[in-house]
Amino acid sequence: MDMAGLYRKILTIRCFEEKVDWLFSRGLLGGTTHLCIGQEAVAVGVAEALGPDDYVVSTHRGHGHLISRGADLARIFAELLGLREGYCRGNGGTQHLCAPELGFLGTNGITGGGIPIAAGAGLSIKLSGEDRLSVCFFGDGASNQGVFYETLNMAAVWSLPVLFVCENNLYGMSTPFADVSPYADVARKADAFGVKSSVVDGMDVIKVAERARGAAGYVRSGGGPVLLEAKTYRYCGHSKSDPRSYRTAGEEAAWKAKDPVVTMELALLELMGRKEIDALSEEVTATVDAAYDAALAGTEPTAADSMEGVYAERKDLIS
């Protein structure tokens, strides 16, 4: 396994999200944002099990998922800035960020909203006989939505090639998952539908990658859907206005002791020197900064870039 490559990907997501946080804190980006700082190992680990033709359906906390698919950082920044060079010509923003050319079917502002979309993609794969996989990320809060159970049932009945990935960060907004579930593992909910499931340490990218590869292989072989639950933690609040008053300093410190960036740095020290790691870190930071600077050179959307303009341009798809 390419340890340096995994570290680069995790650190890229971390630096990107920290840059976004910095921009929001200074009022340079509109709307809101949901950062995945702390959860990077899940996105990167699962991505290791995917091919270029696989589909990915994301959540409201989706920047890391898209970056793990090899997205152009400047185009993501441009989208967040509402510029026409963005992936959705500035129409989507952070909550509706889509990159079909990367198999990325979009972030979603609705809790659990992407789950049935992933099943739809899985059904299209099954009907067409394509060698593809549909991956659906969702949070622990979404596992209490009715659409989760309906979709899991349908995926099981039709044996759809879908890998459901629950990023269990312990909180649905400010509500502890322990307060709204009779048991700690979302994975147990798959038992009712005969769906294979497992739980993995979502702070350890190596473990996530290994478990995801096994799950993806099972799905690709025709075994049916799999639910993989990754226990992880978001260091930031639910969104930019969340003070995290519902969590203790001790809890946060315990999870930060398992920081995926730090863990990977320690692992890399067994393979390369401190100077090499520092140089790699500086390179990633410079890359993210350069991407933001490039995005700033973008242009404002025109009427042709509006949703109406896009529909008119691609009317062949909806006629």
Rosetta blueprint (number, residue, H / E / L):
1 M L
2 D L
3 M H
4 A H
5 G H
6 L H
7 Y H
8 R H
9 K H
10 I H
11 L H
12 T H
13 I H
14 R H
15 C H
16 F H
17 E H
18 E H
19 K H
20 V H
21 D H
22 W H
23 L H
24 F H
25 S H
26 R L
27 G L
28 L L
29 L L
30 G L
31 G L
32 T L
33 T L
34 H L
35 L L
36 C L
37 I L
38 G L
39 Q L
40 E H
41 A H
42 V H
43 A H
44 V H
45 G H
46 V H
47 A H
48 E L
49 A L
50 L L
51 G L
52 P L
53 D L
54 D L
55 Y E
56 V E
57 V E
58 S L
59 T L
60 H L
61 R L
62 G L
63 H H
64 G H
65 H H
66 L H
67 I H
68 S H
69 R L
70 G L
71 A L
72 D L
73 L H
74 A H
75 R H
76 I H
77 F H
78 A H
79 E H
80 L H
81 L L
82 G L
83 L L
84 R L
85 E L
86 G L
87 Y L
88 C L
89 R L
90 G L
91 N L
92 G L
93 G L
94 T L
95 Q L
96 H L
97 L L
98 C L
99 A E
100 P H
101 E H
102 L H
103 G L
104 F E
105 L L
106 G L
107 T L
108 N L
109 G L
110 I L
111 T L
112 G L
113 G L
114 G H
115 I H
116 P H
117 I H
118 A H
119 A H
120 G H
121 A H
122 G H
123 L H
124 S H
125 I H
126 K H
127 L H
128 S H
129 G L
130 E L
131 D L
132 R L
133 L L
134 S E
135 V E
136 C E
137 F E
138 F E
139 G E
140 D H
141 G H
142 A H
143 S H
144 N H
145 Q L
146 G H
147 V H
148 F H
149 Y H
150 E H
151 T H
152 L H
153 N H
154 M H
155 A H
156 A H
157 V H
158 W L
159 S L
160 L L
161 P L
162 V E
163 L E
164 F E
165 V E
166 C E
167 E E
168 N E
169 N L
170 L L
171 Y E
172 G E
173 M L
174 S L
175 T E
176 P E
177 F H
178 A H
179 D H
180 V L
181 S L
182 P L
183 Y L
184 A L
185 D L
186 V H
187 A H
188 R H
189 K H
190 A H
191 D H
192 A H
193 F H
194 G L
195 V L
196 K E
197 S E
198 S E
199 V E
200 V E
201 D E
202 G L
203 M L
204 D L
205 V H
206 I H
207 K H
208 V H
209 A H
210 E H
211 R H
212 A H
213 R H
214 G H
215 A H
216 A H
217 G H
218 Y H
219 V H
220 R H
221 S H
222 G H
223 G H
224 G L
225 P L
226 V E
227 L E
228 L E
229 E E
230 A E
231 K E
232 T L
233 Y L
234 R L
235 Y L
236 C L
237 G L
238 H L
239 S L
240 K L
241 S L
242 D L
243 P L
244 R L
245 S L
246 Y L
247 R L
248 T L
249 A H
250 G H
251 E H
252 E H
253 A H
254 A H
255 W H
256 K H
257 A L
258 K L
259 D L
260 P H
261 V H
262 V H
263 T H
264 M H
265 E H
266 L H
267 A H
268 L H
269 L L
270 E L
271 L L
272 M L
273 G L
274 R H
275 K H
276 E H
277 I H
278 D H
279 A H
280 L H
281 S H
282 E H
283 E H
284 V H
285 T H
286 A H
287 T H
288 V H
289 D H
290 A H
291 A H
292 Y H
293 D H
294 A H
295 A H
296 L H
297 A L
298 G L
299 T L
300 E L
301 P L
302 T L
303 A H
304 A H
305 D H
306 S L
307 M H
308 E H
309 G H
310 V H
311 Y H
312 A H
313 E H
314 R L
315 K H
316 D H
317 L H
318 I H
319 S L
